[in-house]
Amino acid sequence: MHPATLETDRGSFATLQARPDVGTPLGTVLLIPGWTGSKEDFTPLVHHLARYGWITVAVDLRGQYETPGPADPSAYTLAEFGADVVAMSKALGGYSQLVGHSFGGLVAREAVLTDPTVFSSITLLCSGPAAFSDEVTRQGLQMLAFGLENLPIEQVYDLKLDHDSKQPTYVAPAGDVAAFLRKRFTGNAPIGLAEITKRLLDTDDRTDQLAKSGVRAQVVYGETDDGWPLPVQEAMAEALGVQAQVIPSAGHSPAIDQPAATARILVDFFHKR
């Protein structure tokens, strides 16, 4: 696996990429990260998918971590993100197996609806059909977006960390991981992260349109996923005409918690026709 810049007709994107060691690659997997995430969220999964024979590319979206983003809030609509992912797939030769984690699932869906001809499949990994509806969750997101628009991003991170560390389920990460998480969060374009946060508050359900796109869909989540409620993800799968698949001993980040099991579920789906 190695870092590489992906050049597209919509700009340059920071990526982590891996190719199979032997044989002809089976195709390309394009991995889209979630809210406050980055390409590094897929690191172990990239290794596994490459060993299965797939060229694997994990990306930072515009304004995320190591991909620069403009200061214009209008640059961070789902339509803009979706068009970027279409351009990424085209730059990689098209027909990508598209995997979107959490917020990245909303982006992946938008990309498929923008141009379904450049994707072979879409996997919604621990994602949902629309904005969050839980009022407590929405209030927290609203506060974070306000902070990002009005405070230095370093201060916003410290406030978020202080809040998170007081939760009963909080587990302090190792020192090197904690340092990376801070570096990543503060490396985001503040206005971009604020707008991504707002997309978790205002995105409409377009599952029915995805079901009609002609692109094969998969819904996967960790058994203890604490993002979108599991019944919501199950209903989304039903609307897509598929059965949701559950990864045991995994939470909201199966690519980190259970990368081998996640890779197996993905490649089985990629090969299915």
Beta strands, then each sheet from edge to edge (+ up, - down):
strand 1: 2-8
strand 2: 11-18
strand 3: 28-32
strand 4: 55-59
strand 5: 96-101
strand 6: 119-125
strand 7: 216-222
strand 8: 245-247
sheet 1: 1+ 2- 4+ 3+ 5+ 6+ 7+ 8+
end
